[in-house]
Amino acid sequence: MAKAKHSTADRVRDLLAAYRPPAAVADELLEADGRIRPVWTQFINYFARLPRDNVPRLFARGDQHLRDAGVYFRQYGPEMEGERDWPLSHVPVLISEKEWQDISDGLIQRAELLERILADIYGSNKLVSGGYLPAQLVAGNPEWLRPLVGVKPRSGHFLHLVAFDIGRGPDGTWWVLGDRTQAPSGIGFALENRVATRKVFSDLFANSNVIRLADFFRVFRDAMTHEWGAPGKIPGILSPGPLNDTYFEHAFIARYLGLMLLEGEDLRVEDGQLLVRTVTGLHPVGVLWRRLDAAWVDPLELNEGSQIGTPGLVSAVRQGSVTMVNALGSGIMQTRALLAFLPRISERLLGEPLALPNIATWWCGQEAERGYVRANVENMVIGEALSTNLPFDETDTLAIGGRPQHSADLDLPGLIDRQGDRLVGQEAVTLSTTPAYVDGMLVPRPMSLRVFLARTAAGWQVMPGGFARIGRTGDPSAVSMQAGGAAADVWILSEKMVEWDGSLHEPSGPFVRAEPGMLPSRAADNLFWLGRYVERTEMAIRLLRAYHARRAEAAGHPFPVLEALGAYLAFYGIDPEETMPRGLLATLSSAINNGRSVRDRFSVDGWMALIDLARGARELEGTIEPGDDVARAMGVLLRKVTGFSGLVHENMYRFAGWRFLSIGRALERASATASLLQRFLQPDAPEGSLDLMVEACDSVMSHRRLYAVDTNRETVIDLLALDTKNPRAILFQLNEVQQDSQLLPGAEKAGQMSALSKAILKAHTALAVASPETLDHRSFGILRNLIDNLSDDVHKAYLR
Amino acid sequence: MLYDIGLTISYSYTTPADAGRHALMVLPKDLPGEQRLIAGSLDIKPGPAERLDRTDFFGNQVTEIAYRNPHSEIVFAVQARVERLPEGADDRSLRLADLGGALAALRSVDPDSPLHFLGPSQRVAPHPQMTAYARAQVDETGTVMGAVRSVGLALHRDMAFDPEATSVSTPPLEAFTHRHGVCQDFTHVMIACLRGLGIPAGYVSGFLRTIPPKGKPRLEGADAMHAWVRAWCGPQAGWWEFDPTNAMAAGTDHIVVGRGRDYADVAPIKGVLKTVGPQSSKQAVDVVPLESPAPK
């Protein structure tokens, strides 16, 4: 026994051999005298006993989860897919429940304070008239939204979900670095960090008293759906769209909490009520968790240049039909200069000092403060007064410790004198360090925490844990965080036993199953076109393969069917002599763009298959030669396309959304096949046209088995147009369209067929009663028109 | 001075507009001591599905309307009778050098507070080039009102009135760089210049009398809605309005419709129309002075 203990101690010593926190900062793991803090003991002992070779394998489990779940962070750049893997630092940050209680109390007080300030500055403005808040910081603030002045939020509150960034100072106390009241991100990432970290340390986690997150999410979800919204009205999450850097999180939370993922275009306002356009018509929205800055939500009353807003949304808010989480205009509380005034306002409004201090801040619009900042510029970060970014965001930082950040010839004292009201000085804070596992060792890295608070009927609830940012280097100054870094889970350790609970399995409110018809029209439109573009890609690939196979065969000799096929492809915007035609890549990126907007509606695997296809196609660009080489490459791509189609067809739940995808795909295939027959059944079609069509429609085997003869006009028409057992036949696809459309909402009204159902029946009947002898290229031209008109009919009925 | 005002704005679309929501600011304001709205009406054809009248932050009258069905034309027609009262023009404004101190002492964000009109707004932000231009026009030891007049006269001298050169969305810096534009551009440029000097400045939309008094020239901008500048000259003098397009203080020839920080706050017709294909718009204004003042 004694020996084993000794061995653990040795291993701990080994593990911490490189762990030397910088002087004059606090460390999460070690006390000032170098002893391990009690809250870490169990974790460090466990970690030290892990065979060192095992660690990468354990970490890989977490990384694998993040990849499978499709967690990514979007980066802007010239690359088409600016998505990068989630940078998880696998060692969590550990905090005792007792300490966490103090932090929570302080943050709840702060949330309450911010709520009261908002009520004042959108109400009677006593803080300004009483001299507690400079009028300029309100009137000149772009986040003070004039159309919302005097508007009382429907729920009675401005703030419903807030986050605070906090850090630990050298003396061990916690400081608030910044307030996040606009549209704080990170709550979904925090949850994914937890799931991943729990997979890495699964044995330990099961036996440790880490307070679980599920309760918080349950309470939050219930508050969203029942308290802030209204019965019978939809709760939604309003996203700026897939190009936003945290879109993953919007889609993830929508799925996890059962909220409808919406964009401005989905919404409409009628008679003061906010409505969502769905395939079953307009439905009222009761609460919107807003994930974009307020200025962009309504071009009519806020930023007139917004392309992602909903005209009339502010009017709906004014008329009290919808709760915004958080209220429009709440973003003003993120203003950096306001930090300077909070201590005094706290005394005034709450009658008590701030329990957790914020980073010391001086607004240079005041004489005395200006002088102080000028005299102490060496110890300060100078930034934009009205910035709503975090203190360590470099874009709004003009100077650190007196050193200019962006332009070397900045006249700092002059600027402070002349444009003081634009500037704040903030104490240059240092952060505490926490363990990160780098190259087989634990090393100290600076960290800050983002903590989330949700308002419920029972008061503010603090998420027990949060989102830790881990610095990339050992430099503990807060500004070092601007270089970016990793994210880590935060474990709050109780001294009591913690009961296990899975995740969000048993909601306390009534169980709500997503209504099948509650599909936003925009999502349906994207799925419809995803179906069409993927199918169009497939057909183009098949034709290109057929083209290059014949090109190789022709070996430079005249070959009429090759030329006819080349002209046919060119007519559809594809230059067959380009080894990877731009027309094909364009179709593929259209498919990706449609898919990106509805990522929450099909599986991560399906999305990966689509990305893989696009990547595969781009990689082939320029590396292959016309002829056999391209034909082979097209074969590879074809298998990737069918991989996607297979995943979608086999694994996707038959929601209304799937039906739109399926109808899009079927209409595209029917139209393309009709077009092919229209062209290659012409009397002047070159020899080999019949075989070409059979091959392009992947029906060579079927033909061989069904007809004991070579291809002739009748067998080809029969197989590619009329055979209801051949998935490549037009009639087969029209059957699919008919079946799918009958299951769409509103297919039949009071026993009457809808206009769309009638149009489908018409096209279907036109073909079903025909026989091969009665059909020729002209009839396929007419049929193709009927099919293409169906696409417009689908739009009219559901997608407008 | 008593006026009968008629305004017609019409839009037509070759492809019918699907649906639309607009915010309109076209009726003359009732401003105690400055301007009296005796009667005013706004007719809209076709009749919208929704219509809601409200007051915006700055106290302007806004009419919100919405259409749900396709329409290929909209006509907005305003009829109003307004009495414009003369104002005193004595300069009680502060010295330019004292303005900053007066502003810093203000403890109000009420709609009339000059602090709303100092920094960047949606369409107008101070710019070093315009600030330098403005600085060269003013006497730094003079009064604020003097500075406002100097900048306004200088812009009238240096900028060409040219209805073809700019559009409703031309940025002020562009109009300033080319020294041309219409009343909106003159006004935006002047606002940027004044804010650059630390003088609170805002945008006024309104009407000009169409037929000049005998022996006076017809004013520019009378055939459509007009725009001019208001500037804050200190707690005593308050707001003063100047029309840079016509190089004159706004007086009884100017009828106020909306006051805001820039065009975005007071645009006559705001709104998003869902339509493809070309569209066209027409505007007709009539501001006729009546011979005898209305009985009080």
Interface residues (C-beta under 8 A of the other chain):
Chain A: I121 N125 V128 S129 G130 G131 A135 Q136 V138 A139 G140 P142 W144 R146 P147 V149 R268 V269 E270 D271 G272 P299 L300 E301 N303 E304 P311 G312 S315 G365 R800
Chain B: D18 A19 R21 H22 A23 A49 E50 L52 D56 F57 F58 E64 A66 R68 L103 A104 L106 R107 S108 V109 D110 S113 L115 H116 L118 G119 P120 Q122 A264 K270 G271 V272
